[in-house]
Amino acid sequence: VNDGALCVHDMRTNKLIFKEQMHGGAVNAVKATKSNQLITGGADKVVAVIDIRSGFKCVNQMQATDAIYDLEVVENMTAAGCGDGNLQVFDNNSGKCLYGYGVMETGGIRCMQITPDSVSYTHLTLPTIYSVQISVGADTLKKK
């Protein structure tokens, strides 16, 4: 459904416990954090931070360069893979964009995986040094 609503179901009872319009287009990605937050990314170019403990209140919204297709969360940061090929890293607490990388020259970042290691990458170095694997269709690029 492309209505921009976030729906949360209780898996034990299969009952809808929350439904609210969070985006102005499709919700393309949802991640949960260890700090009881949901991070959503939408076709409206918005990354939203939702606090579960406060009744699913949206506590931050960050503006990306294009539609969000995938998200990865590392500690208090969210990496957003955008439709224009940019990878943006946001601080979930302040809402600020910490880093922006033009990773793909053509096409969007549809899927990514962040794994801890000690290697520094050509196009991407996060404060705690993470590697980013970006896949587009059948082609997979691993930045080293």
Residue pairs with C-beta under 8 A, 6 or more apart in sequence:
1 26
2 25
2 26
2 43
3 21
3 26
4 21
4 22
4 23
4 24
4 25
4 26
4 27
4 42
4 43
4 44
5 19
5 20
5 21
5 22
5 27
6 18
6 19
6 20
6 22
6 23
6 27
6 30
6 38
6 40
6 50
6 56
7 16
7 18
7 19
8 16
8 17
8 18
8 19
8 38
8 56
9 15
9 16
9 17
10 17
18 55
18 56
20 56
22 40
22 42
22 48
22 50
22 58
23 40
23 42
23 43
23 44
23 46
23 48
24 42
24 43
24 44
24 46
25 42
25 43
25 44
25 67
26 42
26 43
27 40
27 41
27 42
28 41
28 42
28 43
28 67
28 68
28 69
28 70
29 40
29 41
29 68
29 69
29 70
29 71
30 38
30 39
30 40
30 41
30 71
31 38
31 39
31 71
31 72
31 73
31 78
32 38
32 39
33 39
33 73
33 92
35 76
36 51
36 52
36 53
37 49
37 50
37 51
37 52
37 59
37 92
38 49
38 50
38 52
38 56
39 47
39 48
39 49
39 50
39 71
39 73
39 78
39 92
40 47
40 48
40 50
40 71
41 47
41 48
41 64
41 68
41 69
41 70
41 71
41 80
42 48
42 67
42 68
43 67
43 68
44 67
45 63
45 64
45 65
45 66
45 67
45 68
45 82
46 61
46 62
46 63
46 64
46 68
47 61
47 62
47 64
47 68
47 71
47 78
47 80
47 90
48 58
48 60
48 61
48 62
49 58
49 59
49 60
49 61
49 62
49 78
49 92
49 95
50 56
50 57
50 58
50 59
51 57
51 58
51 59
60 92
60 93
60 94
60 95
61 95
62 78
62 80
62 90
62 95
62 96
62 97
64 80
64 82
64 86
64 88
65 82
65 84
65 86
65 88
65 100
66 82
66 83
66 84
66 86
66 108
67 82
67 83
67 108
68 80
68 81
68 82
68 83
69 81
69 82
69 83
69 108
69 109
69 110
69 111
70 80
70 81
70 109
70 110
70 111
70 112
71 78
71 79
71 80
71 81
72 78
72 79
72 112
72 113
72 114
73 79
73 92
74 114
74 126
74 128
74 130
75 128
76 91
76 92
76 93
77 89
77 90
77 91
77 92
77 98
77 126
78 89
78 90
78 92
79 87
79 88
79 89
79 112
79 114
79 132
80 87
80 88
80 89
80 90
81 87
81 108
81 109
81 110
81 111
81 112
81 134
82 88
82 108
82 109
83 108
83 109
84 108
85 102
85 103
85 104
85 105
85 106
85 107
85 108
85 109
86 100
86 101
86 102
86 103
86 104
86 109
87 100
87 101
87 103
87 109
87 112
87 124
87 132
87 134
88 97
88 99
88 100
88 101
89 97
89 98
89 99
89 100
89 126
90 96
90 97
90 98
91 98
99 124
99 126
101 123
101 124
102 123
103 109
103 123
103 124
103 132
103 134
103 143
104 134
104 136
107 136
107 137
108 136
109 134
109 136
110 135
110 136
110 137
111 134
111 135
111 136
112 132
112 133
112 134
112 135
113 132
113 133
114 130
114 131
114 132
114 133
115 130
115 131
115 133
116 128
116 129
116 130
117 129
117 130
117 131
118 129
119 129
119 131
119 144
120 129
121 131
121 132
121 143
121 144
122 143
122 144
123 143
124 130
124 131
124 132
124 143
131 142
131 143
131 144
132 143
133 140
133 141
133 142
133 143
134 140
134 141
134 142
134 143
135 141
